[in-house]
Amino acid sequence: MRADHEVLVELPGLRPPTVHTLNDDTLGRIWDSVRHLPMSRFEHHVLERRLTGPCARRDIVRELADTPAVTLPCGDRELRLSWANPPR
């Protein structure tokens, strides 16, 4: 597990990529910024749970340990989270 937990957040076509410290507050702000995008009710609930659920940060860190990026469907877009400073 990484000590810094800085992630690059991308929502292509809507917002430029930004770097944030991965914590519950950041995930809540990401959710607040995408929750009004058009998406199915199912996608809405899944995305809300992935970003604001009780283990959201832990699950994203765990997934990033296995894959270079976490991609979450967000209507007709994709929300991408990846390490901001990947290991060399």
C-alpha positions, 0 to 999 in steps of 0.5 A, a space after each residue: 500500500 502506498 503512503 502518499 495516496 495521491 491520485 490523478 482524477 480524470 473525467 475526459 470531456 468534462 474536466 481536466 485531470 487533477 491531482 488529489 490526496 485520496 481520502 473520504 472528503 475527496 471521494 465525496 467531492 468527486 461524487 458531488 461533481 458527477 452525481 448530476 450527470 445523466 446515468 441510469 439509476 443502477 449506475 448512479 447507485 453503484 457509483 455512489 457506493 463506490 465513492 462514498 461507501 464505508 470502505 470506498 477509500 480502502 477498496 480503491 487503494 486495493 484496486 489500484 494496487 492491482 491495476 494501473 487505473 480504476 475506471 468507473 462508468 459515469 453515464 456516457 463517460 468514464 471516471 478514471 482514478 490512477 496513482 498521481 506519481 506511479 512507482 518506477 
